[in-house]
């Protein structure tokens, strides 16, 4: 589809891992993909408190991605800031699985 990109295969990302997806044509910024169990979530890659990559340097703890710079945290399901010093939420993006492949919607929910 025009507003989606194939990112990876389901098996490319282990449970509890995050991945930074570098901006590609159609994307305005890097996005982080997170796997919690069999579910996949996508958020902005940069922490809203201090521009730090959540996909490369964040720690996924259940449904919470923690920025390792200052320990700010966000819920990957809705982008809400869950731990100070973050107060601004992350954008979240639709993700769907099609025949074992992860597809990312390019427009925030």
C-alpha positions as CSV (number, residue, x, y, z in Angstrom):
1,X,0.0,0.0,0.0
2,X,1.1,3.6,-0.7
3,X,1.2,4.7,3.0
4,X,3.0,1.6,4.3
5,X,6.4,0.1,4.3
6,X,7.5,-3.4,4.7
7,X,10.0,-3.2,7.6
8,X,11.1,-6.8,8.4
9,X,10.0,-10.3,8.9
10,X,8.4,-11.2,12.3
11,X,11.3,-13.5,13.1
12,X,13.8,-10.7,12.6
13,X,12.9,-9.1,15.9
14,X,13.0,-11.1,19.1
15,X,10.5,-10.7,21.9
16,X,11.5,-7.7,24.1
17,X,13.6,-6.0,21.4
18,X,13.4,-2.7,19.8
19,X,14.8,-1.6,16.4
20,X,15.5,1.9,15.0
21,X,14.1,2.3,11.5
22,X,15.9,5.0,9.6
23,X,13.8,7.5,7.8
24,X,13.0,6.4,4.2
25,X,11.1,8.1,1.4
26,X,7.6,8.9,2.8
27,X,8.8,9.0,6.4
28,X,9.5,12.3,8.2
29,X,11.7,10.9,10.9
30,X,13.2,7.7,12.3
31,X,10.7,5.4,13.9
32,X,11.3,2.7,16.6
33,X,9.7,-0.7,16.2
34,X,9.1,-2.7,19.5
35,X,8.1,-6.3,20.0
36,X,6.2,-7.3,23.1
37,X,5.3,-11.0,23.0
38,X,3.7,-11.5,19.6
39,X,2.6,-7.9,19.3
40,X,4.5,-5.1,17.4
41,X,4.3,-1.4,18.2
42,X,5.9,1.6,16.5
43,X,6.7,5.0,18.0
44,X,8.8,8.0,17.3
45,X,12.4,6.9,17.7
46,X,13.6,10.0,19.6
47,X,12.8,10.6,23.2
48,X,10.7,13.7,23.6
49,X,12.7,14.8,26.7
50,X,16.2,14.6,25.2
51,X,16.7,13.6,21.6
52,X,18.0,10.0,22.2
53,X,17.3,6.9,20.1
54,X,14.8,4.6,21.8
55,X,15.1,2.0,19.1
56,X,18.9,1.7,19.5
57,X,19.5,2.7,23.1
58,X,16.2,2.2,24.8
59,X,15.3,-0.6,27.2
60,X,12.0,-2.3,26.5
61,X,10.4,-3.4,29.8
62,X,7.0,-4.9,29.1
63,X,5.0,-2.3,27.3
64,X,7.3,0.5,28.4
65,X,10.3,1.8,26.5
66,X,12.8,3.5,28.8
67,X,15.3,6.1,27.5
68,X,18.6,5.1,29.0
69,X,19.9,8.7,28.9
70,X,17.7,10.1,31.8
71,X,15.3,7.2,32.5
72,X,12.3,8.8,30.9
73,X,9.7,6.2,29.8
74,X,6.8,5.8,27.4
75,X,4.0,3.3,26.8
76,X,4.6,1.8,23.4
77,X,0.9,1.1,22.9
78,X,-0.3,4.8,23.0
79,X,3.0,6.8,23.2
80,X,2.1,8.3,26.6
81,X,4.9,9.6,28.8
82,X,4.9,7.3,31.9
83,X,8.0,8.4,33.8
84,X,9.5,11.9,34.4
85,X,11.4,13.7,33.1
86,X,9.4,13.0,29.9
87,X,6.1,14.9,29.8
88,X,5.4,15.0,26.0
89,X,4.1,11.8,24.4
90,X,5.5,10.0,21.4
91,X,3.7,9.6,18.2
92,X,2.5,6.1,17.5
93,X,2.2,4.4,14.1
94,X,0.0,1.6,12.9
95,X,1.7,-1.8,12.5
96,X,0.2,-4.9,10.9
97,X,1.5,-8.3,10.2
98,X,0.9,-9.8,6.8
99,X,2.1,-13.4,6.0
100,X,4.9,-13.2,8.5
101,X,6.1,-9.6,7.5
102,X,5.8,-6.5,9.6
103,X,4.3,-3.5,7.8
104,X,4.5,0.0,9.1
105,X,1.9,2.8,8.5
106,X,3.7,6.1,7.7
107,X,1.0,8.3,9.3
108,X,0.7,8.6,13.1
109,X,-2.5,7.3,14.7
